[in-house]
Amino acid sequence: MDAPIGPLGWAFIALLGALWGSFSYTLALRIASGAFDENPLRALLSRSRCPSCGGAVSALALVPIVGYLIVRGRCDHCGVRVSPLYPLAELLHAALLVLVVRAFGAGAYSAVVFIALSLGMAIAVVDVKTLTVPGALVASTAALALYPAIAFGRPVEHLIGAAGMFAFFALIMLLFPGGFGGGDLKYAAAIGFFIGWELSIVAVETALVTGALAGTAYALLTRKGLRIRFPFAPFLALGFAVAVLYGRDLILLYGRIAW
């Protein structure tokens, strides 16, 4: 039996999540900006810089969450306001890692789940900014899915999940052209491969319901009508997270209600 995690242990876990969140959000922004198309290695390893003046971000400002507060959310060089989405992404990742460890314990599976869900956040950011789903991050999600598929000894279940998600969204694309893109289709298949066919049902239902509500609200608020291009990867990522963290409980709850 694993030893219980104390307050300092949870604080350290949250810090690790926040540190990864800083990296993940910066990675998403650099992919969205096209920096990886020009020089992937340089985009990955270069220092963070102010998008306004190009000045290098200080080490103090890079401290997760606290650094943003210390510099009062402004660039050290030009004083321009820095987006609060940076500390928000760090907070979300800190909370996510705590939830994952609480659900699955501190081990290899938790690390794989956390990184996969973090990739989902990065994919969502890129899709919101560019209306494209980055293939490299989708491929990374599919590669991570090899761990649960093999470690739990149910590769067929995971392959069925991938095929089922692919077929479902491919059918929707045929019936309603323009509703989804090829990137959404590939990401849905990667999610299905990671969680298997049973949890894929939870992921699909969550993504479709939340996506439909958000899309309708956006169309009404902007008065652009329902036939608008709308990023769907964020809702796939949300469905992925809900299925991984709470899917089994939701399936059991549905079973009790149905019977």
C-alpha positions as semicolon CSV with decimal commas, in nm:
position;residue;x (nm);y (nm);z (nm)
1;M;0,000;0,000;0,000
2;D;0,133;0,346;-0,093
3;A;0,221;0,577;0,194
4;P;-0,025;0,866;0,240
5;I;0,078;1,198;0,092
6;G;0,106;1,481;0,344
7;P;0,045;1,855;0,291
8;L;0,404;1,921;0,182
9;G;0,381;1,633;-0,062
10;W;0,066;1,773;-0,219
11;A;0,224;2,117;-0,237
12;F;0,522;1,969;-0,420
13;I;0,290;1,783;-0,658
14;A;0,101;2,106;-0,729
15;L;0,432;2,285;-0,792
16;L;0,538;2,018;-1,041
17;G;0,204;2,057;-1,218
18;A;0,243;2,434;-1,233
19;L;0,597;2,406;-1,371
20;W;0,479;2,171;-1,644
21;G;0,184;2,402;-1,712
22;S;0,420;2,692;-1,776
23;F;0,609;2,482;-2,030
24;S;0,292;2,342;-2,188
25;Y;0,122;2,679;-2,236
26;T;0,438;2,835;-2,378
27;L;0,473;2,539;-2,614
28;A;0,114;2,585;-2,733
29;L;0,169;2,955;-2,800
30;R;0,487;2,888;-2,998
31;I;0,312;2,623;-3,208
32;A;0,023;2,862;-3,272
33;S;0,263;3,140;-3,373
34;G;0,424;2,920;-3,637
35;A;0,765;2,924;-3,466
36;F;0,791;2,545;-3,489
37;D;0,741;2,558;-3,864
38;E;1,051;2,773;-3,900
39;N;1,292;2,601;-3,658
40;P;1,144;2,337;-3,421
41;L;1,457;2,295;-3,206
42;R;1,508;2,667;-3,161
43;A;1,138;2,717;-3,083
44;L;1,153;2,446;-2,819
45;L;1,474;2,556;-2,646
46;S;1,481;2,935;-2,682
47;R;1,421;3,164;-2,385
48;S;1,081;3,313;-2,322
49;R;1,052;3,671;-2,444
50;C;0,801;3,951;-2,417
51;P;0,575;3,938;-2,726
52;S;0,566;4,319;-2,729
53;C;0,930;4,431;-2,698
54;G;1,119;4,102;-2,737
55;G;1,301;4,139;-2,405
56;A;1,399;3,817;-2,227
57;V;1,170;3,724;-1,941
58;S;1,354;3,732;-1,608
59;A;1,406;3,420;-1,399
60;L;1,191;3,573;-1,123
61;A;0,897;3,623;-1,360
62;L;0,921;3,257;-1,467
63;V;0,845;3,129;-1,116
64;P;0,499;2,966;-1,156
65;I;0,205;3,183;-1,044
66;V;0,407;3,374;-0,781
67;G;0,637;3,527;-1,044
68;Y;0,340;3,684;-1,222
69;L;0,230;3,846;-0,898
70;I;0,579;3,970;-0,810
71;V;0,623;4,150;-1,144
72;R;0,259;4,267;-1,114
73;G;0,170;4,108;-1,446
74;R;0,392;4,338;-1,650
75;C;0,703;4,303;-1,864
76;D;1,026;4,400;-1,686
77;H;1,151;4,587;-1,993
78;C;0,859;4,773;-2,150
79;G;0,593;4,752;-1,881
80;V;0,327;4,610;-2,112
81;R;0,068;4,396;-1,937
82;V;0,123;4,019;-1,961
83;S;-0,180;3,801;-2,022
84;P;-0,324;3,646;-1,702
85;L;-0,371;3,328;-1,904
86;Y;-0,012;3,235;-1,816
87;P;-0,071;3,196;-1,440
88;L;-0,418;3,054;-1,512
89;A;-0,263;2,775;-1,721
90;E;-0,018;2,706;-1,439
91;L;-0,299;2,691;-1,183
92;L;-0,503;2,456;-1,402
93;H;-0,208;2,221;-1,445
94;A;-0,135;2,229;-1,072
95;A;-0,496;2,133;-0,998
96;L;-0,493;1,872;-1,274
97;L;-0,186;1,692;-1,140
98;V;-0,335;1,689;-0,790
99;L;-0,658;1,539;-0,925
100;V;-0,470;1,276;-1,126
101;V;-0,254;1,169;-0,831
102;R;-0,557;1,158;-0,601
103;A;-0,734;0,935;-0,852
104;F;-0,452;0,700;-0,951
105;G;-0,173;0,745;-0,697
106;A;0,184;0,858;-0,757
107;G;0,318;0,633;-1,031
108;A;0,391;0,586;-1,398
109;Y;0,026;0,574;-1,503
110;S;-0,046;0,907;-1,333
111;A;0,249;1,065;-1,513
112;V;0,126;0,936;-1,849
113;V;-0,231;1,051;-1,782
114;F;-0,119;1,396;-1,671
115;I;0,103;1,452;-1,974
116;A;-0,171;1,329;-2,209
117;L;-0,429;1,562;-2,055
118;S;-0,177;1,847;-2,060
119;L;-0,127;1,785;-2,431
120;G;-0,503;1,815;-2,462
121;M;-0,488;2,162;-2,307
122;A;-0,212;2,262;-2,547
123;I;-0,409;2,126;-2,842
124;A;-0,711;2,326;-2,724
125;V;-0,508;2,648;-2,707
126;V;-0,369;2,600;-3,057
127;D;-0,713;2,518;-3,198
128;V;-0,869;2,828;-3,039
129;K;-0,598;3,051;-3,182
130;T;-0,557;2,897;-3,528
131;L;-0,857;2,666;-3,588
132;T;-0,609;2,386;-3,652
133;V;-0,516;2,079;-3,448
134;P;-0,137;2,027;-3,428
135;G;-0,050;1,684;-3,565
136;A;0,264;1,649;-3,355
137;L;0,069;1,680;-3,030
138;V;-0,197;1,438;-3,153
139;A;0,075;1,187;-3,246
140;S;0,229;1,233;-2,901
141;T;-0,108;1,156;-2,740
142;A;-0,138;0,839;-2,948
143;A;0,215;0,736;-2,849
144;L;0,134;0,784;-2,480
145;A;-0,175;0,566;-2,529
146;L;0,052;0,268;-2,588
147;Y;0,124;0,257;-2,215
148;P;-0,232;0,191;-2,087
149;A;-0,309;-0,028;-2,388
150;I;-0,015;-0,258;-2,315
151;A;0,025;-0,222;-1,937
152;F;-0,335;-0,317;-1,863
153;G;-0,335;-0,605;-2,109
154;R;-0,637;-0,483;-2,308
155;P;-0,496;-0,369;-2,643
156;V;-0,804;-0,482;-2,836
157;E;-1,033;-0,267;-2,620
158;H;-0,811;0,035;-2,689
159;L;-0,794;-0,035;-3,062
160;I;-1,174;-0,061;-3,072
161;G;-1,190;0,272;-2,890
162;A;-0,969;0,434;-3,154
163;A;-1,165;0,280;-3,442
164;G;-1,498;0,369;-3,284
165;M;-1,407;0,733;-3,226
166;F;-1,265;0,761;-3,577
167;A;-1,573;0,605;-3,736
168;F;-1,817;0,814;-3,531
169;F;-1,664;1,148;-3,622
170;A;-1,596;1,041;-3,981
171;L;-1,968;0,967;-4,016
172;I;-2,059;1,308;-3,875
173;M;-1,817;1,471;-4,118
174;L;-1,988;1,292;-4,407
175;L;-2,338;1,379;-4,290
176;F;-2,259;1,737;-4,188
177;P;-1,966;1,865;-4,397
178;G;-1,770;2,143;-4,231
179;G;-1,876;2,052;-3,879
180;F;-1,540;1,897;-3,790
181;G;-1,195;1,891;-3,944
182;G;-0,944;1,617;-4,008
183;G;-0,748;1,724;-3,701
184;D;-1,052;1,670;-3,479
185;L;-1,096;1,326;-3,632
186;K;-0,736;1,224;-3,560
187;Y;-0,743;1,364;-3,207
188;A;-1,068;1,180;-3,132
189;A;-0,908;0,855;-3,250
190;A;-0,603;0,917;-3,029
191;I;-0,832;0,975;-2,730
192;G;-1,022;0,654;-2,806
193;F;-0,693;0,465;-2,824
194;F;-0,591;0,602;-2,483
195;I;-0,913;0,530;-2,290
196;G;-1,071;0,236;-2,475
197;W;-1,419;0,199;-2,619
198;E;-1,621;0,213;-2,295
199;L;-1,483;0,541;-2,165
200;S;-1,496;0,680;-2,519
201;I;-1,873;0,698;-2,479
202;V;-1,830;0,936;-2,186
203;A;-1,575;1,143;-2,377
204;V;-1,800;1,176;-2,683
205;E;-2,109;1,268;-2,485
206;T;-1,920;1,529;-2,282
207;A;-1,757;1,680;-2,591
208;L;-2,077;1,695;-2,796
209;V;-2,295;1,841;-2,520
210;T;-2,046;2,105;-2,404
211;G;-1,945;2,186;-2,761
212;A;-2,306;2,229;-2,872
213;L;-2,388;2,455;-2,576
214;A;-2,077;2,669;-2,623
215;G;-2,120;2,688;-3,001
216;T;-2,484;2,793;-2,971
217;A;-2,403;3,056;-2,708
218;Y;-2,119;3,192;-2,923
219;A;-2,339;3,206;-3,232
220;L;-2,613;3,393;-3,044
221;L;-2,376;3,639;-2,876
222;T;-2,188;3,721;-3,197
223;R;-2,501;3,698;-3,418
224;K;-2,300;3,506;-3,676
225;G;-2,545;3,218;-3,703
226;L;-2,489;2,851;-3,637
227;R;-2,285;2,783;-3,952
228;I;-1,958;2,923;-3,814
229;R;-1,614;2,775;-3,781
230;F;-1,575;2,685;-3,418
231;P;-1,283;2,507;-3,247
232;F;-1,395;2,164;-3,127
233;A;-1,065;2,028;-2,991
234;P;-1,114;2,206;-2,654
235;F;-1,431;2,005;-2,599
236;L;-1,264;1,682;-2,703
237;A;-0,990;1,760;-2,451
238;L;-1,255;1,827;-2,184
239;G;-1,432;1,502;-2,267
240;F;-1,098;1,323;-2,247
241;A;-1,032;1,461;-1,898
242;V;-1,382;1,383;-1,771
243;A;-1,366;1,029;-1,908
244;V;-1,025;0,955;-1,756
245;L;-1,096;1,105;-1,414
246;Y;-1,466;1,034;-1,367
247;G;-1,573;0,804;-1,650
248;R;-1,609;0,486;-1,445
249;D;-1,816;0,666;-1,181
250;L;-2,040;0,819;-1,447
251;I;-2,095;0,482;-1,614
252;L;-2,188;0,323;-1,280
253;L;-2,421;0,614;-1,203
254;Y;-2,590;0,580;-1,540
255;G;-2,629;0,206;-1,482
256;R;-2,798;0,263;-1,147
257;I;-3,035;0,520;-1,296
258;A;-3,115;0,303;-1,598
259;W;-3,197;-0,001;-1,387
